[in-house]
């Protein structure tokens, strides 16, 4: 299965093993940022800080 990596827009941590099976995926980073990834572009689509 093809995978790719993107960097968290909040802390820069590389998130690996993104799969290309969905049209969009959501990632919850430990730094408190949630972001969505555009599969076609393999880039961060939108992101926001989680309410705590
Ligand atoms: Zn982060």
mmCIF file of the protein (N, C-alpha, C, O) and its ligand, coordinates in Angstrom:
data_MODEL
# 
_entry.id   MODEL 
# 
loop_
_entity.id 
_entity.type 
_entity.pdbx_number_of_molecules 
1 polymer     1 
2 non-polymer 1 
# 
_entity_poly.entity_id                      1 
_entity_poly.type                           'polypeptide(L)' 
_entity_poly.nstd_linkage                   no 
_entity_poly.nstd_monomer                   no 
_entity_poly.pdbx_seq_one_letter_code       
;(UNK)(UNK)(UNK)(UNK)(UNK)(UNK)(UNK)(UNK)(UNK)(UNK)(UNK)(UNK)(UNK)(UNK)(UNK)(UNK)
(UNK)(UNK)(UNK)(UNK)(UNK)(UNK)(UNK)(UNK)(UNK)(UNK)(UNK)(UNK)(UNK)(UNK)(UNK)(UNK)
(UNK)(UNK)(UNK)(UNK)(UNK)(UNK)(UNK)(UNK)(UNK)(UNK)(UNK)(UNK)(UNK)(UNK)(UNK)(UNK)
(UNK)(UNK)(UNK)(UNK)
;
_entity_poly.pdbx_seq_one_letter_code_can   XXXXXXXXXXXXXXXXXXXXXXXXXXXXXXXXXXXXXXXXXXXXXXXXXXXX 
_entity_poly.pdbx_strand_id                 A 
# 
loop_
_entity_poly_seq.entity_id 
_entity_poly_seq.num 
_entity_poly_seq.mon_id 
_entity_poly_seq.hetero 
1 1  UNK n 
1 2  UNK n 
1 3  UNK n 
1 4  UNK n 
1 5  UNK n 
1 6  UNK n 
1 7  UNK n 
1 8  UNK n 
1 9  UNK n 
1 10 UNK n 
1 11 UNK n 
1 12 UNK n 
1 13 UNK n 
1 14 UNK n 
1 15 UNK n 
1 16 UNK n 
1 17 UNK n 
1 18 UNK n 
1 19 UNK n 
1 20 UNK n 
1 21 UNK n 
1 22 UNK n 
1 23 UNK n 
1 24 UNK n 
1 25 UNK n 
1 26 UNK n 
1 27 UNK n 
1 28 UNK n 
1 29 UNK n 
1 30 UNK n 
1 31 UNK n 
1 32 UNK n 
1 33 UNK n 
1 34 UNK n 
1 35 UNK n 
1 36 UNK n 
1 37 UNK n 
1 38 UNK n 
1 39 UNK n 
1 40 UNK n 
1 41 UNK n 
1 42 UNK n 
1 43 UNK n 
1 44 UNK n 
1 45 UNK n 
1 46 UNK n 
1 47 UNK n 
1 48 UNK n 
1 49 UNK n 
1 50 UNK n 
1 51 UNK n 
1 52 UNK n 
# 
loop_
_struct_asym.id 
_struct_asym.entity_id 
A 1 
B 2 
# 
loop_
_chem_comp.id 
_chem_comp.type 
_chem_comp.mon_nstd_flag 
UNK 'L-peptide linking' . 
ZN  non-polymer         . 
# 
_pdbx_entity_nonpoly.entity_id   2 
_pdbx_entity_nonpoly.name        ? 
_pdbx_entity_nonpoly.comp_id     ZN 
# 
_pdbx_nonpoly_scheme.asym_id         B 
_pdbx_nonpoly_scheme.entity_id       2 
_pdbx_nonpoly_scheme.mon_id          ZN 
_pdbx_nonpoly_scheme.ndb_seq_num     1 
_pdbx_nonpoly_scheme.pdb_seq_num     101 
_pdbx_nonpoly_scheme.auth_seq_num    101 
_pdbx_nonpoly_scheme.pdb_mon_id      ZN 
_pdbx_nonpoly_scheme.auth_mon_id     ZN 
_pdbx_nonpoly_scheme.pdb_strand_id   A 
_pdbx_nonpoly_scheme.pdb_ins_code    . 
# 
loop_
_atom_site.group_PDB 
_atom_site.id 
_atom_site.type_symbol 
_atom_site.label_atom_id 
_atom_site.label_alt_id 
_atom_site.label_comp_id 
_atom_site.label_asym_id 
_atom_site.label_entity_id 
_atom_site.label_seq_id 
_atom_site.pdbx_PDB_ins_code 
_atom_site.Cartn_x 
_atom_site.Cartn_y 
_atom_site.Cartn_z 
_atom_site.occupancy 
_atom_site.B_iso_or_equiv 
_atom_site.pdbx_formal_charge 
_atom_site.auth_seq_id 
_atom_site.auth_comp_id 
_atom_site.auth_asym_id 
_atom_site.auth_atom_id 
_atom_site.pdbx_PDB_model_num 
ATOM   1   N  N  . UNK A 1 1  ? 0.849   -1.196 0.000  1.00 0.00 ? 1   UNK A N  1 
ATOM   2   C  CA . UNK A 1 1  ? 0.000   0.000  0.000  1.00 0.00 ? 1   UNK A CA 1 
ATOM   3   C  C  . UNK A 1 1  ? 0.885   1.247  0.000  1.00 0.00 ? 1   UNK A C  1 
ATOM   4   O  O  . UNK A 1 1  ? 1.840   1.343  0.771  1.00 0.00 ? 1   UNK A O  1 
ATOM   5   N  N  . UNK A 1 2  ? 0.562   2.179  -0.857 1.00 0.00 ? 2   UNK A N  1 
ATOM   6   C  CA . UNK A 1 2  ? 1.353   3.404  -0.940 1.00 0.00 ? 2   UNK A CA 1 
ATOM   7   C  C  . UNK A 1 2  ? 1.093   4.298  0.269  1.00 0.00 ? 2   UNK A C  1 
ATOM   8   O  O  . UNK A 1 2  ? -0.046  4.500  0.690  1.00 0.00 ? 2   UNK A O  1 
ATOM   9   N  N  . UNK A 1 3  ? 2.173   4.818  0.803  1.00 0.00 ? 3   UNK A N  1 
ATOM   10  C  CA . UNK A 1 3  ? 2.030   5.760  1.906  1.00 0.00 ? 3   UNK A CA 1 
ATOM   11  C  C  . UNK A 1 3  ? 2.914   6.970  1.637  1.00 0.00 ? 3   UNK A C  1 
ATOM   12  O  O  . UNK A 1 3  ? 3.814   6.924  0.799  1.00 0.00 ? 3   UNK A O  1 
ATOM   13  N  N  . UNK A 1 4  ? 2.647   8.038  2.352  1.00 0.00 ? 4   UNK A N  1 
ATOM   14  C  CA . UNK A 1 4  ? 3.474   9.227  2.225  1.00 0.00 ? 4   UNK A CA 1 
ATOM   15  C  C  . UNK A 1 4  ? 3.519   9.912  3.579  1.00 0.00 ? 4   UNK A C  1 
ATOM   16  O  O  . UNK A 1 4  ? 2.862   9.464  4.520  1.00 0.00 ? 4   UNK A O  1 
ATOM   17  N  N  . UNK A 1 5  ? 4.280   10.986 3.691  1.00 0.00 ? 5   UNK A N  1 
ATOM   18  C  CA . UNK A 1 5  ? 4.425   11.686 4.960  1.00 0.00 ? 5   UNK A CA 1 
ATOM   19  C  C  . UNK A 1 5  ? 4.150   13.172 4.784  1.00 0.00 ? 5   UNK A C  1 
ATOM   20  O  O  . UNK A 1 5  ? 4.441   13.757 3.741  1.00 0.00 ? 5   UNK A O  1 
ATOM   21  N  N  . UNK A 1 6  ? 3.591   13.762 5.815  1.00 0.00 ? 6   UNK A N  1 
ATOM   22  C  CA . UNK A 1 6  ? 3.401   15.213 5.833  1.00 0.00 ? 6   UNK A CA 1 
ATOM   23  C  C  . UNK A 1 6  ? 3.903   15.739 7.177  1.00 0.00 ? 6   UNK A C  1 
ATOM   24  O  O  . UNK A 1 6  ? 3.989   14.989 8.150  1.00 0.00 ? 6   UNK A O  1 
ATOM   25  N  N  . UNK A 1 7  ? 4.231   17.018 7.227  1.00 0.00 ? 7   UNK A N  1 
ATOM   26  C  CA . UNK A 1 7  ? 4.675   17.632 8.468  1.00 0.00 ? 7   UNK A CA 1 
ATOM   27  C  C  . UNK A 1 7  ? 3.504   18.302 9.165  1.00 0.00 ? 7   UNK A C  1 
ATOM   28  O  O  . UNK A 1 7  ? 2.698   18.981 8.530  1.00 0.00 ? 7   UNK A O  1 
ATOM   29  N  N  . UNK A 1 8  ? 3.415   18.110 10.471 1.00 0.00 ? 8   UNK A N  1 
ATOM   30  C  CA . UNK A 1 8  ? 2.374   18.785 11.244 1.00 0.00 ? 8   UNK A CA 1 
ATOM   31  C  C  . UNK A 1 8  ? 2.565   20.297 11.122 1.00 0.00 ? 8   UNK A C  1 
ATOM   32  O  O  . UNK A 1 8  ? 3.669   20.799 11.336 1.00 0.00 ? 8   UNK A O  1 
ATOM   33  N  N  . UNK A 1 9  ? 1.501   21.024 10.782 1.00 0.00 ? 9   UNK A N  1 
ATOM   34  C  CA . UNK A 1 9  ? 1.606   22.480 10.634 1.00 0.00 ? 9   UNK A CA 1 
ATOM   35  C  C  . UNK A 1 9  ? 1.791   23.202 11.965 1.00 0.00 ? 9   UNK A C  1 
ATOM   36  O  O  . UNK A 1 9  ? 2.137   24.383 11.992 1.00 0.00 ? 9   UNK A O  1 
ATOM   37  N  N  . UNK A 1 10 ? 1.563   22.496 13.062 1.00 0.00 ? 10  UNK A N  1 
ATOM   38  C  CA . UNK A 1 10 ? 1.694   23.136 14.368 1.00 0.00 ? 10  UNK A CA 1 
ATOM   39  C  C  . UNK A 1 10 ? 3.098   23.017 14.930 1.00 0.00 ? 10  UNK A C  1 
ATOM   40  O  O  . UNK A 1 10 ? 3.650   24.002 15.420 1.00 0.00 ? 10  UNK A O  1 
ATOM   41  N  N  . UNK A 1 11 ? 3.688   21.826 14.868 1.00 0.00 ? 11  UNK A N  1 
ATOM   42  C  CA . UNK A 1 11 ? 4.976   21.595 15.509 1.00 0.00 ? 11  UNK A CA 1 
ATOM   43  C  C  . UNK A 1 11 ? 6.046   21.087 14.541 1.00 0.00 ? 11  UNK A C  1 
ATOM   44  O  O  . UNK A 1 11 ? 7.218   20.999 14.907 1.00 0.00 ? 11  UNK A O  1 
ATOM   45  N  N  . UNK A 1 12 ? 5.656   20.753 13.321 1.00 0.00 ? 12  UNK A N  1 
ATOM   46  C  CA . UNK A 1 12 ? 6.638   20.330 12.326 1.00 0.00 ? 12  UNK A CA 1 
ATOM   47  C  C  . UNK A 1 12 ? 7.017   18.874 12.395 1.00 0.00 ? 12  UNK A C  1 
ATOM   48  O  O  . UNK A 1 12 ? 7.866   18.416 11.631 1.00 0.00 ? 12  UNK A O  1 
ATOM   49  N  N  . UNK A 1 13 ? 6.405   18.141 13.295 1.00 0.00 ? 13  UNK A N  1 
ATOM   50  C  CA . UNK A 1 13 ? 6.699   16.713 13.382 1.00 0.00 ? 13  UNK A CA 1 
ATOM   51  C  C  . UNK A 1 13 ? 6.236   15.992 12.118 1.00 0.00 ? 13  UNK A C  1 
ATOM   52  O  O  . UNK A 1 13 ? 5.114   16.190 11.652 1.00 0.00 ? 13  UNK A O  1 
ATOM   53  N  N  . UNK A 1 14 ? 7.091   15.177 11.586 1.00 0.00 ? 14  UNK A N  1 
ATOM   54  C  CA . UNK A 1 14 ? 6.732   14.422 10.387 1.00 0.00 ? 14  UNK A CA 1 
ATOM   55  C  C  . UNK A 1 14 ? 5.805   13.273 10.750 1.00 0.00 ? 14  UNK A C  1 
ATOM   56  O  O  . UNK A 1 14 ? 6.121   12.426 11.586 1.00 0.00 ? 14  UNK A O  1 
ATOM   57  N  N  . UNK A 1 15 ? 4.665   13.273 10.101 1.00 0.00 ? 15  UNK A N  1 
ATOM   58  C  CA . UNK A 1 15 ? 3.698   12.192 10.298 1.00 0.00 ? 15  UNK A CA 1 
ATOM   59  C  C  . UNK A 1 15 ? 3.785   11.269 9.093  1.00 0.00 ? 15  UNK A C  1 
ATOM   60  O  O  . UNK A 1 15 ? 3.456   11.652 7.970  1.00 0.00 ? 15  UNK A O  1 
ATOM   61  N  N  . UNK A 1 16 ? 4.226   10.068 9.344  1.00 0.00 ? 16  UNK A N  1 
ATOM   62  C  CA . UNK A 1 16 ? 4.419   9.131  8.246  1.00 0.00 ? 16  UNK A CA 1 
ATOM   63  C  C  . UNK A 1 16 ? 3.250   8.163  8.131  1.00 0.00 ? 16  UNK A C  1 
ATOM   64  O  O  . UNK A 1 16 ? 2.315   8.183  8.931  1.00 0.00 ? 16  UNK A O  1 
ATOM   65  N  N  . UNK A 1 17 ? 3.331   7.332  7.130  1.00 0.00 ? 17  UNK A N  1 
ATOM   66  C  CA . UNK A 1 17 ? 2.380   6.246  6.927  1.00 0.00 ? 17  UNK A CA 1 
ATOM   67  C  C  . UNK A 1 17 ? 0.975   6.743  6.633  1.00 0.00 ? 17  UNK A C  1 
ATOM   68  O  O  . UNK A 1 17 ? -0.010  6.104  7.003  1.00 0.00 ? 17  UNK A O  1 
ATOM   69  N  N  . UNK A 1 18 ? 0.889   7.902  5.958  1.00 0.00 ? 18  UNK A N  1 
ATOM   70  C  CA . UNK A 1 18 ? -0.406  8.321  5.460  1.00 0.00 ? 18  UNK A CA 1 
ATOM   71  C  C  . UNK A 1 18 ? -0.770  7.403  4.297  1.00 0.00 ? 18  UNK A C  1 
ATOM   72  O  O  . UNK A 1 18 ? 0.045   7.167  3.405  1.00 0.00 ? 18  UNK A O  1 
ATOM   73  N  N  . UNK A 1 19 ? -1.969  6.899  4.310  1.00 0.00 ? 19  UNK A N  1 
ATOM   74  C  CA . UNK A 1 19 ? -2.377  6.023  3.223  1.00 0.00 ? 19  UNK A CA 1 
ATOM   75  C  C  . UNK A 1 19 ? -3.164  6.801  2.179  1.00 0.00 ? 19  UNK A C  1 
ATOM   76  O  O  . UNK A 1 19 ? -3.693  7.879  2.448  1.00 0.00 ? 19  UNK A O  1 
ATOM   77  N  N  . UNK A 1 20 ? -3.226  6.247  1.021  1.00 0.00 ? 20  UNK A N  1 
ATOM   78  C  CA . UNK A 1 20 ? -3.904  6.935  -0.081 1.00 0.00 ? 20  UNK A CA 1 
ATOM   79  C  C  . UNK A 1 20 ? -5.256  6.298  -0.379 1.00 0.00 ? 20  UNK A C  1 
ATOM   80  O  O  . UNK A 1 20 ? -5.803  6.464  -1.469 1.00 0.00 ? 20  UNK A O  1 
ATOM   81  N  N  . UNK A 1 21 ? -5.781  5.580  0.585  1.00 0.00 ? 21  UNK A N  1 
ATOM   82  C  CA . UNK A 1 21 ? -7.036  4.865  0.336  1.00 0.00 ? 21  UNK A CA 1 
ATOM   83  C  C  . UNK A 1 21 ? -8.256  5.759  0.512  1.00 0.00 ? 21  UNK A C  1 
ATOM   84  O  O  . UNK A 1 21 ? -9.315  5.475  -0.046 1.00 0.00 ? 21  UNK A O  1 
ATOM   85  N  N  . UNK A 1 22 ? -8.122  6.833  1.279  1.00 0.00 ? 22  UNK A N  1 
ATOM   86  C  CA . UNK A 1 22 ? -9.244  7.747  1.483  1.00 0.00 ? 22  UNK A CA 1 
ATOM   87  C  C  . UNK A 1 22 ? -9.018  9.011  0.664  1.00 0.00 ? 22  UNK A C  1 
ATOM   88  O  O  . UNK A 1 22 ? -7.905  9.281  0.212  1.00 0.00 ? 22  UNK A O  1 
ATOM   89  N  N  . UNK A 1 23 ? -10.076 9.773  0.481  1.00 0.00 ? 23  UNK A N  1 
ATOM   90  C  CA . UNK A 1 23 ? -9.937  11.023 -0.272 1.00 0.00 ? 23  UNK A CA 1 
ATOM   91  C  C  . UNK A 1 23 ? -9.377  12.113 0.624  1.00 0.00 ? 23  UNK A C  1 
ATOM   92  O  O  . UNK A 1 23 ? -8.769  13.069 0.142  1.00 0.00 ? 23  UNK A O  1 
ATOM   93  N  N  . UNK A 1 24 ? -9.579  11.972 1.912  1.00 0.00 ? 24  UNK A N  1 
ATOM   94  C  CA . UNK A 1 24 ? -9.060  12.956 2.860  1.00 0.00 ? 24  UNK A CA 1 
ATOM   95  C  C  . UNK A 1 24 ? -8.893  12.260 4.199  1.00 0.00 ? 24  UNK A C  1 
ATOM   96  O  O  . UNK A 1 24 ? -9.696  11.404 4.569  1.00 0.00 ? 24  UNK A O  1 
ATOM   97  N  N  . UNK A 1 25 ? -7.839  12.635 4.927  1.00 0.00 ? 25  UNK A N  1 
ATOM   98  C  CA . UNK A 1 25 ? -7.644  12.040 6.235  1.00 0.00 ? 25  UNK A CA 1 
ATOM   99  C  C  . UNK A 1 25 ? -7.419  13.122 7.274  1.00 0.00 ? 25  UNK A C  1 
ATOM   100 O  O  . UNK A 1 25 ? -6.879  14.187 6.977  1.00 0.00 ? 25  UNK A O  1 
ATOM   101 N  N  . UNK A 1 26 ? -7.834  12.837 8.480  1.00 0.00 ? 26  UNK A N  1 
ATOM   102 C  CA . UNK A 1 26 ? -7.644  13.755 9.595  1.00 0.00 ? 26  UNK A CA 1 
ATOM   103 C  C  . UNK A 1 26 ? -6.584  13.212 10.526 1.00 0.00 ? 26  UNK A C  1 
ATOM   104 O  O  . UNK A 1 26 ? -6.549  12.014 10.808 1.00 0.00 ? 26  UNK A O  1 
ATOM   105 N  N  . UNK A 1 27 ? -5.706  14.104 11.012 1.00 0.00 ? 27  UNK A N  1 
ATOM   106 C  CA . UNK A 1 27 ? -4.633  13.698 11.912 1.00 0.00 ? 27  UNK A CA 1 
ATOM   107 C  C  . UNK A 1 27 ? -4.736  14.513 13.194 1.00 0.00 ? 27  UNK A C  1 
ATOM   108 O  O  . UNK A 1 27 ? -4.916  15.731 13.164 1.00 0.00 ? 27  UNK A O  1 
ATOM   109 N  N  . UNK A 1 28 ? -4.620  13.817 14.314 1.00 0.00 ? 28  UNK A N  1 
ATOM   110 C  CA . UNK A 1 28 ? -4.613  14.479 15.598 1.00 0.00 ? 28  UNK A CA 1 
ATOM   111 C  C  . UNK A 1 28 ? -3.201  14.391 16.151 1.00 0.00 ? 28  UNK A C  1 
ATOM   112 O  O  . UNK A 1 28 ? -2.743  13.311 16.526 1.00 0.00 ? 28  UNK A O  1 
ATOM   113 N  N  . UNK A 1 29 ? -2.508  15.530 16.202 1.00 0.00 ? 29  UNK A N  1 
ATOM   114 C  CA . UNK A 1 29 ? -1.130  15.533 16.674 1.00 0.00 ? 29  UNK A CA 1 
ATOM   115 C  C  . UNK A 1 29 ? -1.099  15.762 18.178 1.00 0.00 ? 29  UNK A C  1 
ATOM   116 O  O  . UNK A 1 29 ? -2.000  16.381 18.746 1.00 0.00 ? 29  UNK A O  1 
ATOM   117 N  N  . UNK A 1 30 ? -0.061  15.259 18.806 1.00 0.00 ? 30  UNK A N  1 
ATOM   118 C  CA . UNK A 1 30 ? 0.066   15.407 20.254 1.00 0.00 ? 30  UNK A CA 1 
ATOM   119 C  C  . UNK A 1 30 ? 0.306   16.845 20.681 1.00 0.00 ? 30  UNK A C  1 
ATOM   120 O  O  . UNK A 1 30 ? 0.172   17.165 21.862 1.00 0.00 ? 30  UNK A O  1 
ATOM   121 N  N  . UNK A 1 31 ? 0.662   17.725 19.739 1.00 0.00 ? 31  UNK A N  1 
ATOM   122 C  CA . UNK A 1 31 ? 0.884   19.129 20.069 1.00 0.00 ? 31  UNK A CA 1 
ATOM   123 C  C  . UNK A 1 31 ? -0.427  19.887 20.204 1.00 0.00 ? 31  UNK A C  1 
ATOM   124 O  O  . UNK A 1 31 ? -0.422  21.056 20.587 1.00 0.00 ? 31  UNK A O  1 
ATOM   125 N  N  . UNK A 1 32 ? -1.547  19.245 19.897 1.00 0.00 ? 32  UNK A N  1 
ATOM   126 C  CA . UNK A 1 32 ? -2.835  19.899 20.055 1.00 0.00 ? 32  UNK A CA 1 
ATOM   127 C  C  . UNK A 1 32 ? -3.443  20.376 18.750 1.00 0.00 ? 32  UNK A C  1 
ATOM   128 O  O  . UNK A 1 32 ? -4.522  20.967 18.740 1.00 0.00 ? 32  UNK A O  1 
ATOM   129 N  N  . UNK A 1 33 ? -2.759  20.123 17.664 1.00 0.00 ? 33  UNK A N  1 
ATOM   130 C  CA . UNK A 1 33 ? -3.263  20.538 16.355 1.00 0.00 ? 33  UNK A CA 1 
ATOM   131 C  C  . UNK A 1 33 ? -3.948  19.355 15.674 1.00 0.00 ? 33  UNK A C  1 
ATOM   132 O  O  . UNK A 1 33 ? -3.457  18.226 15.692 1.00 0.00 ? 33  UNK A O  1 
ATOM   133 N  N  . UNK A 1 34 ? -5.079  19.652 15.084 1.00 0.00 ? 34  UNK A N  1 
ATOM   134 C  CA . UNK A 1 34 ? -5.745  18.682 14.231 1.00 0.00 ? 34  UNK A CA 1 
ATOM   135 C  C  . UNK A 1 34 ? -5.659  19.191 12.808 1.00 0.00 ? 34  UNK A C  1 
ATOM   136 O  O  . UNK A 1 34 ? -5.926  20.367 12.560 1.00 0.00 ? 34  UNK A O  1 
ATOM   137 N  N  . UNK A 1 35 ? -5.295  18.344 11.876 1.00 0.00 ? 35  UNK A N  1 
ATOM   138 C  CA . UNK A 1 35 ? -5.228  18.797 10.495 1.00 0.00 ? 35  UNK A CA 1 
ATOM   139 C  C  . UNK A 1 35 ? -5.734  17.734 9.535  1.00 0.00 ? 35  UNK A C  1 
ATOM   140 O  O  . UNK A 1 35 ? -5.708  16.536 9.816  1.00 0.00 ? 35  UNK A O  1 
ATOM   141 N  N  . UNK A 1 36 ? -6.189  18.216 8.405  1.00 0.00 ? 36  UNK A N  1 
ATOM   142 C  CA . UNK A 1 36 ? -6.632  17.309 7.356  1.00 0.00 ? 36  UNK A CA 1 
ATOM   143 C  C  . UNK A 1 36 ? -5.612  17.334 6.231  1.00 0.00 ? 36  UNK A C  1 
ATOM   144 O  O  . UNK A 1 36 ? -4.947  18.340 5.986  1.00 0.00 ? 36  UNK A O  1 
ATOM   145 N  N  . UNK A 1 37 ? -5.510  16.205 5.559  1.00 0.00 ? 37  UNK A N  1 
ATOM   146 C  CA . UNK A 1 37 ? -4.511  16.044 4.501  1.00 0.00 ? 37  UNK A CA 1 
ATOM   147 C  C  . UNK A 1 37 ? -5.213  15.821 3.174  1.00 0.00 ? 37  UNK A C  1 
ATOM   148 O  O  . UNK A 1 37 ? -6.107  14.982 3.056  1.00 0.00 ? 37  UNK A O  1 
ATOM   149 N  N  . UNK A 1 38 ? -4.791  16.589 2.175  1.00 0.00 ? 38  UNK A N  1 
ATOM   150 C  CA . UNK A 1 38 ? -5.287  16.391 0.819  1.00 0.00 ? 38  UNK A CA 1 
ATOM   151 C  C  . UNK A 1 38 ? -4.496  15.260 0.182  1.00 0.00 ? 38  UNK A C  1 
ATOM   152 O  O  . UNK A 1 38 ? -3.290  15.384 -0.033 1.00 0.00 ? 38  UNK A O  1 
ATOM   153 N  N  . UNK A 1 39 ? -5.172  14.160 -0.119 1.00 0.00 ? 39  UNK A N  1 
ATOM   154 C  CA . UNK A 1 39 ? -4.481  12.974 -0.609 1.00 0.00 ? 39  UNK A CA 1 
ATOM   155 C  C  . UNK A 1 39 ? -3.871  13.209 -1.984 1.00 0.00 ? 39  UNK A C  1 
ATOM   156 O  O  . UNK A 1 39 ? -2.742  12.798 -2.252 1.00 0.00 ? 39  UNK A O  1 
ATOM   157 N  N  . UNK A 1 40 ? -4.621  13.869 -2.846 1.00 0.00 ? 40  UNK A N  1 
ATOM   158 C  CA . UNK A 1 40 ? -4.121  14.094 -4.208 1.00 0.00 ? 40  UNK A CA 1 
ATOM   159 C  C  . UNK A 1 40 ? -2.850  14.940 -4.202 1.00 0.00 ? 40  UNK A C  1 
ATOM   160 O  O  . UNK A 1 40 ? -1.892  14.653 -4.921 1.00 0.00 ? 40  UNK A O  1 
ATOM   161 N  N  . UNK A 1 41 ? -2.860  15.987 -3.378 1.00 0.00 ? 41  UNK A N  1 
ATOM   162 C  CA . UNK A 1 41 ? -1.704  16.887 -3.325 1.00 0.00 ? 41  UNK A CA 1 
ATOM   163 C  C  . UNK A 1 41 ? -0.652  16.393 -2.343 1.00 0.00 ? 41  UNK A C  1 
ATOM   164 O  O  . UNK A 1 41 ? 0.510   16.793 -2.419 1.00 0.00 ? 41  UNK A O  1 
ATOM   165 N  N  . UNK A 1 42 ? -1.051  15.539 -1.437 1.00 0.00 ? 42  UNK A N  1 
ATOM   166 C  CA . UNK A 1 42 ? -0.191  15.046 -0.364 1.00 0.00 ? 42  UNK A CA 1 
ATOM   167 C  C  . UNK A 1 42 ? 0.377   16.207 0.452  1.00 0.00 ? 42  UNK A C  1 
ATOM   168 O  O  . UNK A 1 42 ? 1.566   16.250 0.765  1.00 0.00 ? 42  UNK A O  1 
ATOM   169 N  N  . UNK A 1 43 ? -0.510  17.144 0.785  1.00 0.00 ? 43  UNK A N  1 
ATOM   170 C  CA . UNK A 1 43 ? -0.149  18.303 1.594  1.00 0.00 ? 43  UNK A CA 1 
ATOM   171 C  C  . UNK A 1 43 ? -1.221  18.507 2.655  1.00 0.00 ? 43  UNK A C  1 
ATOM   172 O  O  . UNK A 1 43 ? -2.290  17.900 2.599  1.00 0.00 ? 43  UNK A O  1 
ATOM   173 N  N  . UNK A 1 44 ? -0.923  19.371 3.621  1.00 0.00 ? 44  UNK A N  1 
ATOM   174 C  CA . UNK A 1 44 ? -1.908  19.716 4.632  1.00 0.00 ? 44  UNK A CA 1 
ATOM   175 C  C  . UNK A 1 44 ? -2.971  20.608 3.993  1.00 0.00 ? 44  UNK A C  1 
ATOM   176 O  O  . UNK A 1 44 ? -2.663  21.616 3.357  1.00 0.00 ? 44  UNK A O  1 
ATOM   177 N  N  . UNK A 1 45 ? -4.214  20.214 4.177  1.00 0.00 ? 45  UNK A N  1 
ATOM   178 C  CA . UNK A 1 45 ? -5.315  20.944 3.565  1.00 0.00 ? 45  UNK A CA 1 
ATOM   179 C  C  . UNK A 1 45 ? -5.788  22.059 4.486  1.00 0.00 ? 45  UNK A C  1 
ATOM   180 O  O  . UNK A 1 45 ? -5.812  23.225 4.093  1.00 0.00 ? 45  UNK A O  1 
ATOM   181 N  N  . UNK A 1 46 ? -6.162  21.704 5.709  1.00 0.00 ? 46  UNK A N  1 
ATOM   182 C  CA . UNK A 1 46 ? -6.666  22.681 6.659  1.00 0.00 ? 46  UNK A CA 1 
ATOM   183 C  C  . UNK A 1 46 ? -6.227  22.229 8.043  1.00 0.00 ? 46  UNK A C  1 
ATOM   184 O  O  . UNK A 1 46 ? -6.050  21.034 8.278  1.00 0.00 ? 46  UNK A O  1 
ATOM   185 N  N  . UNK A 1 47 ? -6.051  23.165 8.949  1.00 0.00 ? 47  UNK A N  1 
ATOM   186 C  CA . UNK A 1 47 ? -5.661  22.744 10.291 1.00 0.00 ? 47  UNK A CA 1 
ATOM   187 C  C  . UNK A 1 47 ? -6.152  23.747 11.319 1.00 0.00 ? 47  UNK A C  1 
ATOM   188 O  O  . UNK A 1 47 ? -6.405  24.910 11.006 1.00 0.00 ? 47  UNK A O  1 
ATOM   189 N  N  . UNK A 1 48 ? -6.280  23.280 12.539 1.00 0.00 ? 48  UNK A N  1 
ATOM   190 C  CA . UNK A 1 48 ? -6.747  24.117 13.632 1.00 0.00 ? 48  UNK A CA 1 
ATOM   191 C  C  . UNK A 1 48 ? -6.245  23.518 14.938 1.00 0.00 ? 48  UNK A C  1 
ATOM   192 O  O  . UNK A 1 48 ? -5.879  22.346 15.015 1.00 0.00 ? 48  UNK A O  1 
ATOM   193 N  N  . UNK A 1 49 ? -6.241  24.376 15.972 1.00 0.00 ? 49  UNK A N  1 
ATOM   194 C  CA . UNK A 1 49 ? -5.844  23.888 17.291 1.00 0.00 ? 49  UNK A CA 1 
ATOM   195 C  C  . UNK A 1 49 ? -7.064  23.333 18.006 1.00 0.00 ? 49  UNK A C  1 
ATOM   196 O  O  . UNK A 1 49 ? -8.135  23.939 18.020 1.00 0.00 ? 49  UNK A O  1 
ATOM   197 N  N  . UNK A 1 50 ? -6.875  22.183 18.588 1.00 0.00 ? 50  UNK A N  1 
ATOM   198 C  CA . UNK A 1 50 ? -7.958  21.537 19.313 1.00 0.00 ? 50  UNK A CA 1 
ATOM   199 C  C  . UNK A 1 50 ? -8.340  22.344 20.541 1.00 0.00 ? 50  UNK A C  1 
ATOM   200 O  O  . UNK A 1 50 ? -7.483  22.895 21.232 1.00 0.00 ? 50  UNK A O  1 
ATOM   201 N  N  . UNK A 1 51 ? -9.618  22.406 20.797 1.00 0.00 ? 51  UNK A N  1 
ATOM   202 C  CA . UNK A 1 51 ? -10.097 23.019 22.034 1.00 0.00 ? 51  UNK A CA 1 
ATOM   203 C  C  . UNK A 1 51 ? -9.737  22.074 23.169 1.00 0.00 ? 51  UNK A C  1 
ATOM   204 O  O  . UNK A 1 51 ? -9.955  20.867 23.069 1.00 0.00 ? 51  UNK A O  1 
ATOM   205 N  N  . UNK A 1 52 ? -9.190  22.612 24.239 1.00 0.00 ? 52  UNK A N  1 
ATOM   206 C  CA . UNK A 1 52 ? -8.800  21.735 25.349 1.00 0.00 ? 52  UNK A CA 1 
ATOM   207 C  C  . UNK A 1 52 ? -9.630  21.988 26.587 1.00 0.00 ? 52  UNK A C  1 
ATOM   208 O  O  . UNK A 1 52 ? -9.429  21.333 27.610 1.00 0.00 ? 52  UNK A O  1 
HETATM 209 ZN ZN . ZN  B 2 .  ? 2.013   18.791 15.946 1.00 0.00 ? 101 ZN  A ZN 1 
# 
